Amino acid sequence: MRLEGKTAVITGAASGMGKAIAERFADEGAKVAAVDINKEGVKTVADTIASNGGIASGIAADITRRADIENMIDTAAATHGTIDILVNNAGVMDGMEAAGDISDDKWDLLFDINTKAVMRAIRHALPIFLEKQKGVIINTASTGGLNGAHAGAAYTASKHAVVGLTKNTGFMYAEQGIRCNAIAPGGVQTNIQSSIHDVSEFGAGRTQLTQSVMPRAGEPDDIAALAVFLASDEASFINGTVITADAGWTAGF
């Protein structure tokens, strides 16, 4: 029970990695506020956790809206008494478009969800963490945030920004007992592929060069296990860094 007595807010929790993280956190004793734009999905996750003896609430939120992000933090804190852990997991993919093909609308959408929402959630949770002089932030980055060959221009840039935000936040608040780290998953079996529309033939062809050398795809629970560790006191000396979880995919190039 490594997270006993802790309350965690987890975005993108209706499916995939977010759902796995929510369930693993609950298994480790955390009270979970599961957040997603899919209202029925997070209700199902929260109900499943409760049926297994855990404590969870489902919060519907469109994280492109600042008011929804602030409400999810405020509601979680009011429902569960406080917040100890924030997991910014929600994200969407681009269509593998290179810089010459990306539209302004798609660029803005990816940054609103993948990057701006992360900043806004951190910003609104920080007063709670600062008052307690303790808190944990875990951001879902990507191997696409570490190199330029795993996705299109918008996704790649948005996840590089998450890496920078993670490092800066970890450094800035290190003396206030707040840790901020990121997980950079490689290919994981989730439904994020459903967010890919109008795939660029050129971009997909280029990224296929790296896809072909992926050792294997991961499962959501592989990422959830790492998130549990980073959220726990066992990781108290780990701050402001990015941990890659990709079966060695990026180790060779």
C-alpha positions in Angstrom: 0.0 0.0 0.0 2.6 2.5 -1.1 0.0 5.3 -1.7 -2.1 4.8 1.4 -3.7 8.1 2.6 -2.8 9.9 -0.7 -5.3 11.5 -3.1 -4.5 11.5 -6.8 -6.0 13.4 -9.7 -5.5 11.5 -13.0 -6.5 12.9 -16.4 -7.3 10.7 -19.4 -8.5 8.1 -16.9 -11.4 6.6 -18.8 -9.2 4.2 -20.8 -5.7 3.1 -21.7 -2.8 4.2 -19.5 -4.9 6.6 -17.4 -7.4 3.9 -16.5 -4.5 1.5 -15.6 -2.9 4.2 -13.5 -6.1 4.9 -11.7 -6.7 1.3 -10.9 -3.1 0.7 -9.8 -3.1 3.8 -7.6 -6.3 2.6 -5.9 -4.8 -0.9 -5.4 -1.9 0.9 -3.6 -4.3 2.7 -1.2 -4.8 6.0 -3.0 -8.1 7.9 -3.2 -8.5 8.5 -6.9 -10.2 11.3 -8.8 -10.5 10.0 -12.4 -10.9 12.7 -15.0 -11.8 12.4 -18.6 -14.0 14.1 -21.3 -15.7 10.7 -21.4 -18.2 11.1 -18.6 -19.5 7.6 -18.7 -16.0 6.1 -19.0 -14.7 7.7 -15.8 -17.9 6.8 -14.0 -17.3 3.2 -14.9 -13.7 3.4 -13.8 -14.7 5.0 -10.5 -17.4 2.4 -9.9 -15.1 -0.5 -10.7 -12.5 0.8 -8.2 -15.3 1.2 -5.5 -16.6 -2.3 -6.2 -13.1 -3.6 -5.5 -12.9 -1.8 -2.1 -11.2 1.4 -3.2 -12.2 5.0 -3.1 -12.7 6.9 -6.3 -14.7 9.7 -8.0 -15.3 10.3 -11.7 -15.0 13.9 -13.0 -16.0 14.9 -16.5 -13.7 17.6 -17.9 -12.7 19.0 -21.3 -9.1 19.9 -20.6 -9.0 22.4 -23.5 -11.1 24.6 -21.1 -9.3 26.3 -18.3 -12.6 26.4 -16.2 -12.9 22.6 -16.5 -9.3 22.1 -15.4 -9.7 24.4 -12.4 -13.0 22.6 -11.5 -11.4 19.2 -11.6 -8.8 20.2 -9.1 -11.3 22.0 -6.9 -13.8 19.2 -7.0 -11.2 16.5 -6.3 -9.9 18.5 -3.3 -13.4 19.1 -2.0 -14.5 15.5 -2.5 -11.4 13.8 -1.0 -10.1 16.5 1.4 -6.9 17.4 -0.5 -4.7 16.5 -3.4 -1.3 14.9 -3.0 -0.6 13.6 -6.6 -1.4 15.1 -10.0 -1.0 12.8 -13.0 -1.3 14.7 -16.3 -1.9 11.8 -18.6 -4.5 12.9 -21.2 -3.2 13.5 -24.7 -3.9 13.2 -28.4 -1.9 12.4 -31.5 -1.4 14.3 -34.7 -1.7 12.8 -38.2 2.1 12.4 -38.6 2.2 15.7 -40.5 5.6 17.3 -41.1 6.0 21.0 -40.6 5.0 21.8 -44.2 1.7 20.0 -43.8 0.4 20.8 -40.3 -2.6 23.2 -40.0 -2.9 26.0 -37.5 -6.0 24.4 -36.0 -4.4 21.0 -35.5 -1.3 22.6 -34.0 -3.4 24.6 -31.6 -5.5 21.6 -30.6 -2.5 19.4 -29.8 -0.8 22.1 -27.8 -4.1 22.9 -25.9 -4.5 19.3 -24.8 -0.9 18.0 -24.6 0.9 21.0 -23.2 -1.3 24.0 -22.1 -3.6 21.7 -20.1 -0.6 20.2 -18.3 0.6 23.7 -17.3 -2.9 24.8 -16.2 -3.4 21.7 -14.1 0.0 22.2 -12.4 -0.6 25.9 -11.9 -4.0 25.2 -10.2 -2.7 22.4 -8.0 0.4 24.2 -6.9 -1.2 26.3 -4.1 -2.4 23.1 -2.5 1.0 21.5 -2.7 2.8 24.7 -1.5 0.6 25.0 1.5 1.5 21.4 2.5 5.1 21.8 1.3 4.7 18.5 -0.4 3.3 17.1 -3.7 4.0 14.9 -6.6 3.4 15.7 -10.3 3.7 13.1 -13.0 3.4 14.1 -16.6 3.0 11.7 -19.5 5.5 12.8 -22.1 6.6 10.4 -24.9 9.6 9.1 -26.7 8.3 11.6 -29.3 9.3 14.3 -26.8 12.9 13.0 -26.9 13.6 12.8 -30.6 12.1 13.8 -33.9 11.2 10.5 -35.5 8.2 9.1 -33.7 5.3 11.3 -34.7 4.4 14.4 -36.6 5.6 18.0 -36.0 2.8 19.1 -33.7 2.9 16.0 -31.4 6.6 16.0 -31.3 6.8 19.7 -30.4 4.1 19.4 -27.8 5.8 16.6 -26.0 9.2 18.2 -26.1 7.5 21.1 -24.4 6.1 18.8 -21.7 9.7 17.6 -21.1 10.9 21.1 -20.6 8.0 22.0 -18.4 8.6 19.0 -16.3 12.3 19.8 -15.8 11.6 23.4 -15.0 8.8 22.7 -12.5 10.9 20.1 -10.7 13.8 22.5 -10.4 11.7 25.5 -9.4 9.8 23.8 -6.6 12.4 21.3 -5.3 12.9 23.3 -2.1 9.2 23.3 -1.4 8.9 19.5 -1.2 7.3 19.2 -4.6 8.5 16.7 -7.2 7.7 16.8 -10.9 8.8 14.0 -13.2 7.6 12.6 -16.6 7.2 9.2 -18.1 8.2 8.9 -21.8 6.3 5.8 -23.1 7.2 4.2 -26.4 4.6 2.3 -28.3 1.8 1.3 -25.9 -1.4 -0.6 -26.7 -4.0 2.2 -26.0 -6.8 3.9 -27.9 -4.7 7.0 -28.6 -4.5 5.8 -32.2 -8.2 6.7 -32.5 -7.2 10.4 -32.2 -5.2 10.1 -35.4 -7.1 11.5 -38.4 -6.2 12.4 -42.0 -2.8 10.7 -41.8 0.0 12.3 -43.8 1.3 9.7 -46.2 4.7 11.4 -46.3 5.0 11.8 -42.5 3.8 8.2 -41.8 6.3 6.9 -44.3 9.1 8.7 -42.6 8.1 7.6 -39.1 7.7 4.0 -40.3 11.5 3.8 -40.4 11.7 4.0 -36.6 8.4 2.0 -36.0 10.0 -1.0 -37.7 12.7 -1.3 -35.1 10.4 -1.2 -32.0 11.3 -4.3 -29.9 7.7 -4.7 -28.7 4.6 -2.7 -27.8 3.9 -2.1 -24.1 0.7 -2.5 -22.1 -0.9 0.2 -20.1 -0.1 -1.6 -16.9 3.6 -1.3 -17.7 3.3 2.5 -17.5 1.0 2.3 -14.4 3.6 0.4 -12.5 6.2 3.1 -13.1 3.7 5.8 -12.2 3.1 4.1 -8.8 6.8 4.1 -8.1 7.2 7.8 -9.1 4.2 8.8 -6.9 5.5 6.9 -3.9 8.0 7.9 -1.3 10.4 5.3 -2.7 11.1 7.9 -5.5 11.7 10.8 -3.1 15.1 11.5 -4.6 13.9 11.5 -8.2 12.8 15.0 -9.4 12.8 17.0 -12.6 13.6 14.1 -14.9 12.1 11.9 -17.6 12.0 8.2 -17.4 11.8 6.3 -20.7 9.7 3.2 -20.8 10.0 1.7 -24.3 11.6 -1.8 -24.1 14.8 -0.3 -25.3 13.4 1.2 -28.5 15.3 4.5 -28.2 18.5 3.0 -26.8 20.0 2.1 -30.1 19.7 5.4 -31.9 
